[in-house]
Structure formats: structure tokens, C-alpha cells
Amino acid sequence: MTDTLAPKPVPAPRDATPAAAWRLLHESACAPYRRSGRFAWHFARGKLGRDPVFRGMLERGDLPAHAHVVDIGCGQGLLASLLDAVHALHAQGRWPSQWPAAPIDTHYTGIELMPRDVGRAEAALAGLVRRPQFICGDMRLVPLPACQAVVILDVLHYVDHAAQAALLARVHAALASGGRLLLRVGDAAQSRGYAVSQWVDRIVTLVRGHRVPPTFGRPLAQWIALLEGIGFSVRSVPMSLGTPFANVLLVADKARALP
């Protein structure tokens, strides 16, 4: 006789389409910033919604799972919030099957010069289960922890060429065997797009309440040569499709140590 009181099996959750998954990730990653005020929330919604680099990282599988991720120039910690949302979506069984493996179970350290941004990040994200660590300091001076991935988006041009080279060498030393650097830069060889990128960068810096410092750009070929000279293998991903900018994401991998 069939036991009518036996619990019915719960169907496994179905993965979301990429578009639906991104909507869920965007909303989940932005939600904590309501605690930091209207500016922090609106900035998060605009930046995560319009900047292609964040969704692109997930669609390409740029970041590994179970990694210590160091985010240099992290601002108000948008990547930390996005990674937390990724972990939750994957746990619900809704990670798109069309995407590479999700970067779940990450440990995050953000380094940011501006105390105001660090304050917004800490106020928004203090309640996360995998609580991120934020360090307020100069990227040229803060010791880098051992890690599997480093992300530097649109900030390296704020220090001079010698400081750029020194920081990238320190990143290479901090990365584990087979580790990865994601570095977004402007290609100074694309004069018009680079000028537009610099103009928008200055506006965003002012809106965030910061002084606009001098910048030190390089043509793309020089960025690649610099990274390869340090020991990275490099491939470039265009980041300006549909925009007037000259941004390029450099995916730089550290060689795996021989057994």
C-alpha cells in the first residue's frame, strides 16, 4: 500500500538562462549597498549594470573557484558583492549551464586608497557570510597576500611607469603557480578612444568625491611587453565594443611550476 503521507521528492532547481542569471546577480550584488546610502546603491547599480567587465569575467570563466582574490583599487567592493551573489546563485542550482564553472567559495581582499570608498564597502558588506577584508592604503605600499587571482581595473595608470612595473612584479610574486592577473587598461595608441576614456575617468573620479591625479598611460603593446617581461603569458580581450572607449582587459597568467 502506498504511503500517502510520504513526502514528495523536491525537484532539483533548474539553471537560469544567462540573461536571467545576470539580472539576479545584478540585483543581489547591488542590494547590500542600500545600507551605505543612496549614492553607494545608485553607483553600484550603474557600474555593475553598464560596465561589461563584470559579466564578462563570469561568461569567460576568468576567475577560478576556491580562490583568494585580491582586488587592487577595489573602490566600494563591487567585485566582492558580485562574488558573494555568484556563490548564492550557484548554491540554488541556478548557475547557467552555458557559462563556465562558477567562481564559488572565494576569499576576497580589497585594497583601496580612498577612505570614503572603504567606508561604503564595509558598511554595505559587513553582513556577508564570507566577509571580505578591506585594506585602506596605497597599492604601491600595501603588502600583497599570497593569492590565486589579482584584479586591477582602471587604476594602474594613476601611478608612474616605474611604480606600475614594481607593483606588477609584486603581483607576480604574490600569485600562486598558475595564478592569474586581470588587468584592465586604456590603449594609449588609440588616441581618440583613449582621450574619451580619460575624460570619463576624470568625471567618475570627481563624482566619487576624489581629487583627479595625473595619469601615466601606455600603448597596448607596451603593457603586454611589460607583463611578458615580468614572466606572465598574456592575451588581450577588447573591452570597448559598442562604446567610444579604448579599454582592454589583459588576462595575464603566471606559469605553473614544474612538478
DAQUI-V473568 format. One record per residue. N is the residue number from 1. PSI is psi in whole degrees, -180 to 180 (NA if undefined). OMEGA is omega as a letter, one per 20 degrees, with the letter a starting at -180 (* if undefined). Layout:
n | psi | omega
N | PSI | OMEGA
N | PSI | OMEGA
This chain:
n | psi | omega
1 | 135 | a
2 | 134 | r
3 | 103 | a
4 | -14 | a
5 | -5 | a
6 | 138 | a
7 | 140 | r
8 | 143 | r
9 | 140 | r
10 | 122 | a
11 | 145 | r
12 | 141 | r
13 | 147 | a
14 | 144 | r
15 | 151 | a
16 | 160 | r
17 | 158 | r
18 | -42 | a
19 | -45 | r
20 | -41 | r
21 | -43 | a
22 | -38 | r
23 | -43 | r
24 | -43 | r
25 | -42 | a
26 | -48 | a
27 | -43 | a
28 | -40 | a
29 | -30 | a
30 | -30 | a
31 | -43 | a
32 | -23 | a
33 | -8 | r
34 | -30 | r
35 | -19 | a
36 | 3 | r
37 | 169 | a
38 | -41 | a
39 | -48 | a
40 | -41 | a
41 | -47 | a
42 | -38 | r
43 | -44 | r
44 | -46 | a
45 | -44 | a
46 | -45 | a
47 | -49 | a
48 | -31 | a
49 | -30 | a
50 | -21 | a
51 | 117 | a
52 | -12 | a
53 | -33 | a
54 | -51 | r
55 | -37 | a
56 | -39 | r
57 | -39 | a
58 | -42 | a
59 | -32 | a
60 | -14 | a
61 | 40 | a
62 | -28 | a
63 | 137 | a
64 | 162 | r
65 | 159 | r
66 | 33 | a
67 | 151 | r
68 | 116 | a
69 | 125 | r
70 | 121 | a
71 | 105 | a
72 | 124 | a
73 | 47 | a
74 | -11 | a
75 | -132 | a
76 | 21 | r
77 | 33 | a
78 | -39 | a
79 | -37 | r
80 | -44 | a
81 | -39 | r
82 | -42 | r
83 | -35 | r
84 | -41 | r
85 | -37 | r
86 | -46 | a
87 | -44 | a
88 | -43 | a
89 | -42 | r
90 | -41 | a
91 | -28 | r
92 | -4 | a
93 | 24 | a
94 | 15 | r
95 | 131 | a
96 | 132 | r
97 | -19 | r
98 | -16 | a
99 | 157 | r
100 | 176 | a
101 | 142 | a
102 | 142 | r
103 | 74 | a
104 | 164 | r
105 | 47 | r
106 | 154 | r
107 | 132 | a
108 | 132 | r
109 | 123 | r
110 | 137 | r
111 | 125 | a
112 | 135 | a
113 | -34 | a
114 | 116 | a
115 | -34 | a
116 | -42 | r
117 | -42 | r
118 | -40 | r
119 | -43 | r
120 | -41 | a
121 | -48 | a
122 | -39 | r
123 | -38 | a
124 | -40 | a
125 | 8 | a
126 | -24 | a
127 | 0 | a
128 | 144 | a
129 | -49 | r
130 | 78 | a
131 | 123 | r
132 | 156 | r
133 | 134 | r
134 | 135 | r
135 | 122 | r
136 | 111 | a
137 | 173 | a
138 | 125 | a
139 | -22 | r
140 | -18 | a
141 | -27 | a
142 | 128 | r
143 | 139 | a
144 | 130 | r
145 | 158 | r
146 | 138 | a
147 | 171 | r
148 | -17 | a
149 | 142 | r
150 | 136 | r
151 | 128 | r
152 | 106 | a
153 | 112 | r
154 | 30 | r
155 | -18 | a
156 | -25 | a
157 | -5 | r
158 | -6 | r
159 | 158 | a
160 | 172 | a
161 | -40 | r
162 | -42 | r
163 | -35 | r
164 | -49 | a
165 | -41 | a
166 | -43 | a
167 | -43 | a
168 | -35 | r
169 | -39 | r
170 | -37 | r
171 | -46 | a
172 | -41 | r
173 | -35 | a
174 | -27 | a
175 | 142 | r
176 | 166 | r
177 | 128 | a
178 | 7 | a
179 | 168 | a
180 | 138 | r
181 | 130 | r
182 | 110 | a
183 | 115 | r
184 | 130 | a
185 | 167 | r
186 | 141 | r
187 | 103 | a
188 | -14 | r
189 | -22 | r
190 | 83 | a
191 | -46 | a
192 | -51 | r
193 | -37 | r
194 | -40 | r
195 | -41 | r
196 | -43 | r
197 | -44 | a
198 | -39 | r
199 | -47 | r
200 | -39 | r
201 | -42 | r
202 | -42 | r
203 | -46 | a
204 | -40 | r
205 | -43 | r
206 | -42 | a
207 | -35 | r
208 | -1 | r
209 | 25 | a
210 | 156 | r
211 | 144 | r
212 | 112 | a
213 | 168 | r
214 | 158 | a
215 | 158 | a
216 | 88 | a
217 | 175 | r
218 | 151 | r
219 | 154 | a
220 | -42 | a
221 | -35 | r
222 | -38 | r
223 | -46 | a
224 | -44 | r
225 | -39 | r
226 | -48 | a
227 | -42 | r
228 | -35 | r
229 | -28 | r
230 | -25 | r
231 | 6 | r
232 | 150 | r
233 | 138 | a
234 | 138 | r
235 | 150 | a
236 | 142 | r
237 | 116 | r
238 | 140 | a
239 | 19 | a
240 | 9 | a
241 | 126 | r
242 | 6 | r
243 | 164 | r
244 | 12 | a
245 | 178 | r
246 | 40 | a
247 | 143 | r
248 | 135 | r
249 | 122 | r
250 | 118 | r
251 | 107 | a
252 | 118 | a
253 | 137 | r
254 | 137 | a
255 | 147 | r
256 | 138 | r
257 | 143 | r
258 | 143 | a
259 | NA | *
